[in-house]
Amino acid sequence: MDKVYTDVRILNPLAPTNRDIPLDAALKRHEDEKKRCYNERVLQVEQSSFCPLVFSVTGALGNEAEKFYRRLAQLLSDRTRQTYPDTIRYIRQRLSFTLLRTTVISLRGHRGNKFTRSKQYTSEINDFNLLYLINQSA
């Protein structure tokens, strides 16, 4: 299976730069900006695929992100023998809580000791490593 590089952007549809255009057009514009910055390098140097993951703070996903998560859910459901709806629900749930946690930390800062903070991030890294290993073995 080919490697896929991703880059995440979260946009605010109420920001002055996005306020006057529809949400789907704003998501598309940000996806195009990410592709313009990274797609050529990833294709030529890394010889891989690039997928910009664009989200809005209101919970909307860009077209590329939606395709990415559908494909990921399909691969995981085949691999783990879970149903597709259960798998996509799990992915969306994890994504929602991760985005929420990131937003809260960016607004108020992290509260807790260094050990708790490193343990929390380690579990997130392990989740992504699991997804990477599943994709590599498929």
Summary of the structure (lengths in Angstrom):
residues: 138
radius of gyration: 16.6
end to end distance: 6.8
largest distance: 45.5
contacts: 349
relative contact order: 0.12
helix: 66%
strand: 12%
